[in-house]
Amino acid sequence: MKHTLKYFFSFCLLWSLFFVQAQDTKTINLDSINKIIPEAQKKIDTKFSKESKKDSIPSKMDRYGIRVGVDLYKLTRGLYDANYKGIEFVGDYRLTKKYYLAAELGTENKTTEDTRLNSTSKGSYLKVGFDYNGYENWLNMENIISIGMRFGASTFNQELNSYKIYNPNPYWGELPSIASNEKFNGLTASWIEVVAGVKAKVLNNFFMGFSLRLNTLVSNQKPSGFDNLYIPGFNRTYNGSFGVGINYTLTYFVPIYKKKVVAKKEKKKGEEK
């Protein structure tokens, strides 16, 4: 009997020690797991946040600054037209998302041959106005499709090189031209232009542009005895007050600052347009 009780108590003691050790192991494992789970979750959240930043679309930034350049058409025209010499500098400044201040400054020397007159116009001019860009660019694009207006003013001299007297009965043929070389200084003219054009980026900060201009005279100081056949900046006159012109420009953009583009809020369903 004594031996039986001895074995029983020994068995109970061993079972108690095993149970206590199992409980301690379970407690340690739970504590370790409770520490590991938050750390693992934190690493997952950090990795997901970095991947989200990489995959997110960057904000669109518009650049604002000054664009300056030269009219290639006027610069190269003298190479194939012996009666013309001229140069024009162009520039614009971006005021808002759509509007640009614009200006052109130049000089011209043009000899015009008419059926009755041969005259040379020489002078300088200035045009100021604005352009409105109607093109909605994609990300990082800065192309322009614009329409605008200019007010132009010119100061110039006219020289009457030669003229012909009108002969109503040319039985013996046309009368020869009469040399004049009469000069008229200090002439002025002003006009309004409607301008339509495009500018496209060809290299970093370099733009090629083309524009068409329709002009109408506001004032025109004429020499005594004949009309202004050509006005610097206005070009050839047609029907007294109407003119047309083109330019083909190469410009360089000088950025000054950037502005973040604010996306338009989507209209809610059922909201009146």
PAKOL-16775 format. One record per residue: x, y, z of N, C-alpha, C in turn; residue number from 0; residue in three letters. Coordinates in steps of 0.2 Angstrom, whole numbers, plus 2048, in hexadecimal, padded with zeros to 3 digits. Atoms other than C-alpha are relative to their C-alpha. Example, Ala and Ser with C-alpha at 12.3 -4.5 7.8 and 13.67 -1.06 7.14 Angstrom:
! residues 2
> neast; nnorth; nup; caeast; canorth; caup; ceast; cnorth; cup; n; res
> 804; 7FA; 800; 83E; 7EA; 827; 804; 806; 800; 0; ALA
> 7FC; 7FA; 7FF; 844; 7FB; 824; 7FC; 805; 803; 1; SER
This chain:
! residues 273
> neast; nnorth; nup; caeast; canorth; caup; ceast; cnorth; cup; n; res
> 804; 7FA; 800; 800; 800; 800; 804; 806; 800; 0; MET
> 7FC; 7FA; 800; 80E; 80C; 804; 803; 801; 7FA; 1; LYS
> 7FC; 800; 806; 817; 808; 7F4; 7FB; 803; 7FB; 2; HIS
> 805; 7FD; 804; 806; 80C; 7EB; 7FF; 807; 800; 3; THR
> 801; 7F8; 7FF; 804; 81D; 7F3; 806; 803; 7FE; 4; LEU
> 7FA; 7FC; 802; 816; 821; 7F0; 800; 801; 7F8; 5; LYS
> 800; 800; 807; 814; 81D; 7DD; 7FB; 805; 7FE; 6; TYR
> 805; 7FB; 802; 804; 827; 7DC; 802; 807; 801; 7; PHE
> 7FE; 7F9; 7FF; 80B; 837; 7E4; 806; 802; 7FB; 8; PHE
> 7FA; 7FF; 805; 81B; 835; 7D9; 7FD; 802; 7F9; 9; SER
> 804; 7FF; 807; 80F; 834; 7C9; 7FD; 807; 800; 10; PHE
> 804; 7FA; 800; 805; 843; 7CF; 805; 806; 800; 11; CYS
> 7FB; 7FB; 800; 815; 84D; 7D2; 803; 801; 7F9; 12; LEU
> 7FD; 800; 806; 81C; 849; 7C1; 7FB; 804; 7FB; 13; LEU
> 805; 7FD; 804; 80B; 84E; 7B9; 7FF; 807; 801; 14; TRP
> 800; 7F8; 7FE; 80B; 85F; 7C2; 805; 803; 7FD; 15; SER
> 7FB; 7FD; 803; 81C; 863; 7BC; 7FF; 801; 7F9; 16; LEU
> 801; 800; 807; 818; 85E; 7AA; 7FB; 806; 7FE; 17; PHE
> 805; 7FB; 801; 808; 869; 7AB; 802; 807; 800; 18; PHE
> 7FD; 7F9; 7FF; 811; 878; 7B2; 805; 802; 7FA; 19; VAL
> 7FB; 7FE; 805; 81F; 877; 7A5; 7FC; 801; 7F9; 20; GLN
> 805; 7FE; 806; 811; 876; 797; 7FD; 806; 800; 21; ALA
> 804; 7F9; 800; 808; 885; 79D; 805; 806; 7FF; 22; GLN
> 7FB; 7FB; 801; 819; 88F; 79E; 802; 801; 7F9; 23; ASP
> 7FE; 800; 807; 81D; 88A; 78C; 7FA; 803; 7FC; 24; THR
> 805; 7FD; 804; 80C; 88F; 786; 7FF; 807; 801; 25; LYS
> 800; 7F9; 7FE; 80D; 8A0; 78F; 805; 803; 7FC; 26; THR
> 7FA; 7FD; 804; 81E; 8A3; 787; 7FE; 801; 7F9; 27; ILE
> 802; 800; 807; 818; 89F; 776; 7FB; 805; 7FE; 28; ASN
> 805; 7FB; 801; 809; 8AA; 777; 803; 807; 801; 29; LEU
> 7FD; 7FA; 7FF; 813; 8B8; 77D; 805; 802; 7FA; 30; ASP
> 7FC; 7FF; 806; 81F; 8B6; 76F; 7FC; 802; 7FA; 31; SER
> 805; 7FF; 806; 811; 8B5; 762; 7FD; 807; 800; 32; ILE
> 803; 7F9; 7FF; 809; 8C5; 769; 805; 806; 7FF; 33; ASN
> 7FB; 7FB; 801; 81A; 8CE; 767; 801; 800; 7F8; 34; LYS
> 7FE; 801; 807; 81D; 8C7; 755; 7FB; 803; 7FB; 35; ILE
> 806; 7FE; 805; 80C; 8CB; 74D; 800; 807; 7FF; 36; ILE
> 800; 7F9; 802; 80C; 8DE; 74F; 806; 802; 7FC; 37; PRO
> 7FA; 7FE; 804; 81E; 8DF; 749; 800; 7FE; 7F9; 38; GLU
> 801; 803; 807; 81A; 8D4; 73A; 7FB; 805; 7FC; 39; ALA
> 806; 7FB; 804; 80A; 8DF; 736; 803; 807; 7FF; 40; GLN
> 7FD; 7F9; 801; 815; 8EF; 738; 804; 7FF; 7F9; 41; LYS
> 7FC; 801; 806; 821; 8E8; 72B; 7FC; 800; 7F9; 42; LYS
> 804; 801; 806; 813; 8E3; 71F; 7FD; 807; 7FE; 43; ILE
> 803; 7FA; 801; 80B; 8F4; 721; 805; 805; 7FD; 44; ASP
> 7FB; 7FC; 803; 81B; 8FD; 71D; 802; 7FE; 7F9; 45; THR
> 7FF; 802; 807; 81F; 8F3; 70E; 7FA; 802; 7FB; 46; LYS
> 806; 7FE; 804; 80D; 8F6; 707; 800; 807; 7FF; 47; PHE
> 800; 7F9; 801; 80F; 908; 70A; 805; 803; 7FB; 48; SER
> 7FB; 7FE; 804; 81F; 909; 701; 7FE; 7FE; 7F9; 49; LYS
> 802; 802; 807; 818; 8FF; 6F2; 7FA; 805; 7FD; 50; GLU
> 805; 7FC; 802; 809; 90A; 6F2; 802; 807; 7FD; 51; SER
> 7FD; 7FA; 803; 814; 91A; 6F0; 803; 7FF; 7FA; 52; LYS
> 7FD; 801; 806; 81D; 912; 6E2; 7FB; 800; 7FA; 53; LYS
> 805; 802; 805; 80E; 90D; 6D9; 7FB; 806; 7FF; 54; ASP
> 805; 7FA; 800; 804; 91E; 6DC; 803; 805; 7FA; 55; SER
> 7FF; 7FB; 806; 803; 92B; 6CD; 803; 806; 803; 56; ILE
> 7FD; 7FA; 7FD; 80E; 93A; 6D1; 7FB; 806; 7FE; 57; PRO
> 804; 7FA; 801; 805; 94B; 6D2; 802; 804; 7FA; 58; SER
> 7FF; 7FC; 806; 804; 955; 6C2; 802; 807; 802; 59; LYS
> 7FD; 7F9; 7FE; 80F; 965; 6C3; 800; 804; 7F9; 60; MET
> 7FF; 7FB; 805; 80D; 974; 6B7; 806; 804; 801; 61; ASP
> 7FA; 7FB; 7FF; 81D; 97E; 6B4; 7FD; 807; 7FD; 62; ARG
> 802; 7F9; 801; 81B; 991; 6B3; 807; 804; 7FF; 63; TYR
> 7FA; 7FD; 801; 828; 99C; 6AB; 800; 804; 7F9; 64; GLY
> 7FF; 7FC; 806; 82F; 9A6; 69C; 802; 7FC; 7FA; 65; ILE
> 7FD; 803; 806; 831; 9A0; 68A; 802; 805; 7FB; 66; ARG
> 7FD; 7FA; 805; 83C; 9AA; 67E; 803; 7FC; 7FA; 67; VAL
> 7FD; 803; 806; 842; 9A6; 66D; 800; 805; 7FA; 68; GLY
> 7FF; 7FC; 807; 843; 9AC; 65A; 7FB; 7FD; 7FB; 69; VAL
> 804; 802; 806; 838; 9AC; 64B; 804; 7FD; 7FA; 70; ASP
> 7FB; 803; 805; 841; 9A0; 63F; 7FE; 802; 7F9; 71; LEU
> 802; 7FE; 807; 836; 9A5; 630; 803; 807; 7FE; 72; TYR
> 7FD; 7FA; 801; 83C; 9B7; 631; 807; 800; 7FF; 73; LYS
> 7F8; 801; 800; 84E; 9B2; 635; 802; 7FD; 7FA; 74; LEU
> 7FE; 803; 806; 84F; 9A7; 626; 7FE; 802; 7F9; 75; THR
> 804; 7FE; 807; 844; 9B0; 619; 805; 804; 7FC; 76; ARG
> 7FB; 7FC; 804; 853; 9BB; 614; 805; 7FC; 7FC; 77; GLY
> 7FC; 804; 803; 85C; 9AC; 60E; 7FD; 7FE; 7F9; 78; LEU
> 803; 801; 807; 850; 9AA; 5FF; 7FC; 806; 7FD; 79; TYR
> 803; 7FA; 802; 848; 9BB; 5FE; 805; 806; 801; 80; ASP
> 7FB; 7FA; 800; 854; 9C9; 5F9; 7FD; 806; 802; 81; ALA
> 804; 7FA; 7FE; 847; 9D6; 5FD; 7FF; 801; 807; 82; ASN
> 802; 800; 7F9; 846; 9D2; 60F; 805; 7FE; 805; 83; TYR
> 7FB; 801; 7FA; 850; 9D3; 61F; 7FC; 801; 806; 84; LYS
> 804; 7FF; 7FA; 848; 9D1; 630; 802; 7FB; 806; 85; GLY
> 7FF; 804; 7FB; 849; 9C9; 641; 7FA; 801; 805; 86; ILE
> 806; 7FF; 7FB; 83B; 9C6; 64F; 802; 7FC; 806; 87; GLU
> 800; 804; 7FA; 83D; 9C1; 661; 7F9; 7FF; 803; 88; PHE
> 806; 801; 7FD; 82F; 9B9; 66A; 800; 7FD; 807; 89; VAL
> 800; 802; 7F9; 82A; 9B5; 67C; 7F9; 800; 802; 90; GLY
> 806; 800; 7FD; 81C; 9B0; 687; 801; 7FE; 808; 91; ASP
> 800; 801; 7F9; 819; 9AF; 69A; 7FA; 7FD; 802; 92; TYR
> 806; 804; 7FE; 80D; 9A2; 6A2; 7FD; 804; 806; 93; ARG
> 804; 7FC; 7FA; 800; 9AC; 6AD; 7FC; 7FB; 804; 94; LEU
> 804; 805; 7FC; 7F4; 99E; 6B1; 801; 7F9; 7FC; 95; THR
> 800; 806; 803; 7F0; 98C; 6AC; 7FF; 800; 7F8; 96; LYS
> 802; 7FF; 807; 7E9; 992; 69B; 803; 806; 7FC; 97; LYS
> 7FE; 7F9; 803; 7EF; 9A4; 698; 807; 801; 800; 98; TYR
> 7F9; 7FE; 801; 800; 9AA; 692; 800; 808; 7FE; 99; TYR
> 7FE; 7FA; 803; 806; 9BC; 690; 805; 7FF; 7FA; 100; LEU
> 7FC; 801; 805; 80E; 9BD; 67F; 803; 807; 7FD; 101; ALA
> 7FD; 7FA; 803; 819; 9CA; 675; 805; 7FE; 7FB; 102; ALA
> 7FB; 801; 806; 823; 9CB; 665; 803; 807; 7FF; 103; GLU
> 7FC; 7FA; 802; 831; 9D8; 661; 804; 7FF; 7FA; 104; LEU
> 7FC; 801; 805; 839; 9DA; 651; 802; 806; 7FB; 105; GLY
> 7FF; 7FB; 805; 840; 9E4; 642; 800; 7FD; 7F9; 106; THR
> 801; 803; 807; 83D; 9E2; 62F; 802; 806; 7FB; 107; GLU
> 7FE; 7FB; 806; 844; 9EA; 61F; 7FE; 7FC; 7FA; 108; ASN
> 803; 804; 806; 839; 9E5; 610; 7FF; 805; 7FA; 109; LYS
> 801; 7FD; 807; 839; 9EB; 5FE; 7FA; 7FD; 7FD; 110; THR
> 806; 803; 803; 828; 9E9; 5F6; 7FF; 803; 7F9; 111; THR
> 800; 7FE; 807; 826; 9EA; 5E3; 7F8; 7FF; 7FE; 112; GLU
> 807; 800; 802; 814; 9EF; 5DD; 800; 801; 7F9; 113; ASP
> 800; 7FE; 807; 80E; 9F2; 5CC; 802; 807; 7FE; 114; THR
> 7FF; 7F9; 801; 810; A04; 5CE; 806; 803; 804; 115; ARG
> 7FB; 7FE; 7FB; 81C; A06; 5DD; 805; 7FB; 802; 116; LEU
> 7FB; 804; 7FD; 82C; A00; 5E4; 802; 803; 806; 117; ASN
> 7FF; 7FD; 7FA; 82E; A04; 5F6; 804; 7FC; 805; 118; SER
> 7FC; 804; 7FB; 839; 9FF; 605; 7FD; 802; 807; 119; THR
> 802; 7FF; 7F9; 832; 9FE; 617; 805; 7FD; 805; 120; SER
> 7FB; 802; 7FB; 83E; 9FD; 625; 7FE; 803; 807; 121; LYS
> 802; 7FE; 7F9; 839; 9FE; 638; 800; 7FA; 805; 122; GLY
> 801; 805; 7FB; 836; 9F5; 648; 7F9; 800; 803; 123; SER
> 807; 801; 7FE; 826; 9EF; 651; 800; 7FC; 807; 124; TYR
> 801; 804; 7FA; 820; 9E8; 661; 7F8; 7FE; 801; 125; LEU
> 806; 802; 800; 811; 9DD; 664; 7FF; 7FD; 807; 126; LYS
> 801; 802; 7FA; 809; 9D9; 675; 7F9; 7FD; 801; 127; VAL
> 807; 803; 800; 7FA; 9CE; 67A; 800; 7FA; 804; 128; GLY
> 801; 806; 7FC; 7F5; 9BD; 681; 7FF; 7FA; 7FB; 129; PHE
> 802; 806; 803; 7F3; 9AB; 67C; 7FC; 7FC; 805; 130; ASP
> 804; 805; 7FC; 7E6; 99E; 682; 801; 7F9; 7FE; 131; TYR
> 7FF; 807; 802; 7EB; 98C; 682; 7FA; 7FC; 801; 132; ASN
> 805; 804; 800; 7DD; 981; 67E; 801; 7F8; 800; 133; GLY
> 7FE; 807; 800; 7E7; 971; 67F; 801; 7FD; 807; 134; TYR
> 7FF; 803; 7F9; 7E5; 965; 68E; 806; 7FB; 800; 135; GLU
> 7FA; 805; 801; 7F6; 95D; 690; 800; 7FA; 805; 136; ASN
> 7FF; 806; 7FC; 7FA; 94C; 697; 805; 802; 805; 137; TRP
> 7FB; 7FF; 7FB; 806; 94A; 6A5; 807; 801; 7FD; 138; LEU
> 7FA; 7FE; 802; 816; 953; 6A3; 801; 803; 7F9; 139; ASN
> 800; 7FD; 806; 811; 95A; 692; 7FF; 807; 800; 140; MET
> 801; 7F8; 800; 812; 96D; 68E; 7FE; 803; 7F9; 141; GLU
> 801; 7FE; 807; 80C; 96E; 67C; 7FA; 805; 801; 142; ASN
> 804; 7FA; 801; 801; 97D; 677; 7FC; 800; 7FA; 143; ILE
> 804; 7FE; 806; 7F2; 97F; 66B; 7FC; 806; 802; 144; ILE
> 803; 7FA; 7FD; 7ED; 991; 66D; 7FD; 805; 7FB; 145; SER
> 803; 7FA; 804; 7E3; 9A0; 667; 801; 806; 805; 146; ILE
> 7FF; 7FA; 7FC; 7E7; 9B2; 66C; 7FF; 806; 7FC; 147; GLY
> 800; 7F9; 803; 7E8; 9C4; 668; 806; 804; 801; 148; MET
> 7FB; 7FC; 7FF; 7F5; 9D1; 666; 7FE; 807; 7FE; 149; ARG
> 800; 7F9; 802; 7F6; 9E4; 665; 807; 802; 7FD; 150; PHE
> 7FA; 7FF; 803; 804; 9E9; 659; 801; 808; 7FE; 151; GLY
> 7FE; 7F9; 802; 80D; 9FA; 656; 807; 800; 7FD; 152; ALA
> 7FA; 800; 804; 81A; 9FE; 64A; 802; 808; 7FE; 153; SER
> 7FD; 7FA; 802; 826; A0D; 646; 805; 7FE; 7FA; 154; THR
> 7FC; 802; 806; 82E; A0D; 635; 801; 806; 7FB; 155; PHE
> 7FF; 7FB; 805; 834; A17; 626; 7FF; 7FC; 7F9; 156; ASN
> 801; 803; 807; 82F; A15; 614; 804; 804; 7FB; 157; GLN
> 7FC; 7FD; 805; 83A; A18; 605; 7FD; 7FF; 7F9; 158; GLU
> 803; 801; 806; 832; A1A; 5F4; 806; 800; 7FB; 159; LEU
> 7FA; 802; 804; 83F; A12; 5E8; 7FE; 803; 7F9; 160; ASN
> 802; 7FE; 807; 835; A15; 5D7; 7F9; 7FF; 800; 161; SER
> 807; 800; 801; 824; A17; 5D0; 7FF; 800; 7F9; 162; TYR
> 802; 7FF; 807; 81B; A16; 5C0; 7FA; 804; 7FF; 163; LYS
> 806; 7FC; 801; 80F; A23; 5B9; 7FB; 7FC; 7FC; 164; ILE
> 805; 804; 803; 7FE; A1B; 5B4; 7FF; 803; 7F9; 165; TYR
> 802; 7FE; 807; 7FB; A1C; 5A1; 7FA; 7FD; 7FE; 166; ASN
> 806; 803; 802; 7E9; A1A; 59C; 800; 7FD; 7F9; 167; PRO
> 800; 802; 807; 7ED; A18; 58A; 807; 7FD; 7FE; 168; ASN
> 7F9; 802; 801; 7FD; A0D; 589; 801; 7FD; 7F9; 169; PRO
> 7FF; 802; 807; 7FE; A0C; 576; 807; 7FF; 7FF; 170; TYR
> 7F9; 800; 801; 811; A0F; 577; 803; 7FB; 805; 171; TRP
> 7FD; 804; 7FA; 813; A03; 586; 800; 803; 806; 172; GLY
> 7FF; 7FD; 7F9; 816; A06; 598; 805; 805; 800; 173; GLU
> 7FB; 7FB; 7FE; 81F; A15; 59E; 805; 7FD; 804; 174; LEU
> 7FA; 802; 7FC; 830; A12; 5A6; 7FF; 802; 807; 175; PRO
> 801; 7FE; 7F9; 831; A12; 5B9; 805; 806; 801; 176; SER
> 7FC; 7FA; 7FE; 837; A22; 5C1; 803; 7FF; 807; 177; ILE
> 7FC; 800; 7F9; 844; A22; 5CF; 7FE; 805; 804; 178; ALA
> 802; 7FB; 7FC; 83F; A2B; 5DE; 805; 801; 806; 179; SER
> 7FC; 800; 7FA; 849; A26; 5EE; 7FD; 806; 805; 180; ASN
> 803; 7FC; 7FB; 83D; A31; 5F8; 7FF; 7FD; 807; 181; GLU
> 801; 803; 7F9; 83D; A2D; 60B; 7FB; 803; 804; 182; LYS
> 805; 7FD; 7FB; 82F; A2F; 618; 802; 7FC; 806; 183; PHE
> 7FE; 802; 7F9; 835; A2D; 62A; 7FA; 801; 805; 184; ASN
> 804; 7FF; 7FA; 82C; A2B; 63A; 7F9; 7FE; 7FF; 185; GLY
> 806; 803; 801; 81D; A21; 634; 7FE; 7FB; 805; 186; LEU
> 802; 805; 7FB; 812; A17; 640; 7FA; 7FC; 7FE; 187; THR
> 806; 804; 802; 805; A0A; 63F; 7FE; 7FB; 806; 188; ALA
> 802; 805; 7FA; 7FB; 9FF; 64C; 7FB; 7FB; 7FD; 189; SER
> 805; 805; 802; 7F0; 9F0; 64A; 7FE; 7FB; 805; 190; TRP
> 802; 806; 7FC; 7E7; 9E1; 652; 801; 7FA; 7FD; 191; ILE
> 7FF; 807; 803; 7EC; 9CF; 64F; 7FC; 7FB; 804; 192; GLU
> 803; 806; 7FD; 7E2; 9BF; 652; 805; 7FA; 7FE; 193; VAL
> 7FA; 805; 801; 7EF; 9B1; 654; 7FD; 7F9; 802; 194; VAL
> 802; 807; 7FF; 7EC; 99E; 653; 807; 7FC; 7FF; 195; ALA
> 7FA; 803; 801; 7FB; 993; 656; 801; 7FA; 805; 196; GLY
> 7FE; 806; 7FD; 804; 983; 65D; 807; 801; 803; 197; VAL
> 7F9; 801; 7FD; 813; 980; 668; 801; 7F9; 802; 198; LYS
> 7FE; 807; 7FE; 81B; 96F; 66A; 807; 7FF; 803; 199; ALA
> 7FA; 801; 7FE; 829; 969; 675; 804; 7FB; 7FC; 200; LYS
> 7FC; 805; 804; 837; 961; 66B; 806; 7FE; 804; 201; VAL
> 7FB; 802; 7FB; 845; 960; 678; 7FE; 803; 807; 202; LEU
> 801; 7FE; 7FA; 846; 964; 68A; 801; 808; 800; 203; ASN
> 801; 7F9; 7FF; 840; 976; 68C; 800; 804; 7F9; 204; ASN
> 800; 7FD; 806; 841; 979; 679; 7F9; 7FF; 7FC; 205; PHE
> 806; 801; 803; 831; 97C; 66F; 800; 803; 7F9; 206; PHE
> 801; 7FE; 806; 82D; 97E; 65D; 7F9; 802; 7FF; 207; MET
> 807; 7FD; 801; 81E; 989; 658; 7FE; 803; 7F9; 208; GLY
> 803; 7FD; 806; 813; 98F; 64A; 7FA; 804; 801; 209; PHE
> 806; 7FC; 7FF; 806; 99C; 649; 7FE; 804; 7FA; 210; SER
> 803; 7FD; 806; 7FA; 9A4; 63C; 7FD; 807; 803; 211; LEU
> 803; 7F9; 7FD; 7F5; 9B7; 63F; 7FC; 803; 7FA; 212; ARG
> 804; 7FC; 804; 7E7; 9C1; 638; 800; 807; 803; 213; LEU
> 7FF; 7F9; 7FE; 7EA; 9D4; 639; 7FB; 805; 7FD; 214; ASN
> 804; 7FB; 802; 7DF; 9E3; 638; 803; 807; 803; 215; THR
> 7FD; 7FA; 7FE; 7E6; 9F5; 638; 7FB; 804; 805; 216; LEU
> 803; 7FB; 7FC; 7E1; A01; 646; 801; 807; 7FE; 217; VAL
> 7FE; 7F9; 802; 7EB; A10; 640; 806; 7FE; 7FB; 218; SER
> 7FB; 801; 805; 7F6; A12; 631; 802; 807; 7FD; 219; ASN
> 7FD; 7F9; 802; 801; A22; 62E; 803; 7FF; 7F9; 220; GLN
> 7FE; 802; 807; 803; A22; 61B; 805; 806; 7FD; 221; LYS
> 7FC; 7FB; 803; 811; A2B; 611; 7FC; 805; 7FB; 222; PRO
> 803; 7FC; 805; 80C; A39; 605; 800; 7FE; 7F9; 223; SER
> 800; 802; 807; 807; A33; 5F4; 7FF; 7F9; 7FF; 224; GLY
> 801; 808; 801; 806; A20; 5F7; 7FF; 7FD; 806; 225; PHE
> 802; 804; 7FA; 801; A13; 603; 806; 7FC; 803; 226; ASP
> 7FB; 804; 7FD; 80B; A08; 60F; 7FE; 7F9; 7FD; 227; ASN
> 801; 806; 803; 80D; 9F8; 605; 802; 7FA; 805; 228; LEU
> 7FD; 805; 7FB; 816; 9EF; 613; 801; 804; 807; 229; TYR
> 7FF; 7FD; 7F9; 816; 9F3; 626; 804; 7FB; 804; 230; ILE
> 7FD; 805; 7FC; 823; 9EB; 631; 7FC; 7FE; 806; 231; PRO
> 804; 803; 7FB; 81B; 9DF; 63D; 7F9; 7FE; 7FE; 232; GLY
> 807; 801; 802; 80A; 9E0; 634; 800; 7FC; 7F9; 233; PHE
> 7FF; 803; 806; 811; 9D9; 623; 7FC; 804; 7FA; 234; ASN
> 803; 7FD; 806; 809; 9DD; 612; 7F9; 802; 801; 235; ARG
> 807; 7FE; 7FF; 7F9; 9E7; 612; 7FC; 7FE; 7FA; 236; THR
> 805; 802; 805; 7EA; 9E1; 608; 7FA; 804; 801; 237; TYR
> 806; 7FC; 800; 7DB; 9EC; 604; 800; 805; 805; 238; ASN
> 7FF; 7FB; 7FB; 7E2; 9F9; 60F; 801; 7FF; 807; 239; GLY
> 7FF; 801; 7F9; 7E0; 9F2; 620; 801; 7F9; 803; 240; SER
> 800; 807; 7FE; 7E1; 9DF; 620; 807; 7FD; 7FE; 241; PHE
> 7FA; 804; 801; 7F0; 9D4; 622; 801; 7FA; 803; 242; GLY
> 7FF; 807; 7FD; 7F6; 9C3; 626; 808; 7FF; 801; 243; VAL
> 7F9; 801; 7FE; 806; 9BC; 62D; 801; 7F9; 803; 244; GLY
> 7FF; 806; 7FD; 80E; 9AC; 633; 807; 801; 804; 245; ILE
> 7F9; 800; 7FD; 81D; 9A8; 63F; 801; 7F8; 801; 246; ASN
> 7FE; 807; 7FE; 827; 998; 642; 805; 801; 805; 247; TYR
> 7FB; 7FE; 7FA; 830; 999; 653; 803; 7FA; 803; 248; THR
> 7FC; 804; 7FC; 83D; 990; 65D; 801; 804; 807; 249; LEU
> 7FF; 7FD; 7FA; 83C; 994; 66F; 802; 7FC; 806; 250; THR
> 7FD; 804; 7FA; 844; 98F; 680; 7FC; 802; 806; 251; TYR
> 804; 7FF; 7FA; 83A; 98E; 690; 804; 800; 806; 252; PHE
> 7FC; 7FF; 7FA; 841; 995; 6A0; 7FB; 7FF; 806; 253; VAL
> 804; 801; 7FA; 838; 98D; 6AF; 801; 804; 806; 254; PRO
> 7FF; 7FC; 7FA; 835; 998; 6BE; 7FD; 7FD; 806; 255; ILE
> 802; 804; 7FA; 82A; 98E; 6CA; 7FB; 7FB; 7FD; 256; TYR
> 804; 806; 802; 81E; 97F; 6CA; 7F9; 801; 804; 257; LYS
> 807; 800; 7FC; 80B; 97E; 6CF; 7FD; 7F9; 7FF; 258; LYS
> 803; 806; 801; 802; 96E; 6D3; 7F9; 801; 7FD; 259; LYS
> 807; 800; 803; 7F3; 96A; 6C8; 7FB; 7FD; 804; 260; VAL
> 806; 802; 7FC; 7E3; 969; 6D2; 7FB; 7FC; 7FB; 261; VAL
> 805; 804; 804; 7D8; 95B; 6CB; 7F9; 803; 801; 262; ALA
> 807; 7FE; 7FF; 7C6; 960; 6C7; 7FC; 7FB; 804; 263; LYS
> 805; 804; 7FC; 7B9; 959; 6D3; 7FB; 7FD; 7FC; 264; LYS
> 805; 803; 804; 7AE; 94C; 6CB; 7F9; 802; 803; 265; GLU
> 807; 7FE; 7FE; 79C; 951; 6CB; 7FC; 7FA; 802; 266; LYS
> 804; 805; 7FD; 790; 947; 6D5; 7FB; 7FE; 7FC; 267; LYS
> 806; 803; 804; 783; 93C; 6CD; 7FA; 804; 802; 268; LYS
> 807; 7FC; 7FF; 773; 946; 6CB; 802; 808; 800; 269; GLY
> 7FE; 7F9; 7FF; 77D; 957; 6CC; 7FF; 803; 7F9; 270; GLU
> 802; 7FD; 806; 777; 963; 6BF; 807; 803; 7FD; 271; GLU
> 7FA; 7FE; 804; 784; 967; 6B1; 800; 807; 7FF; 272; LYS
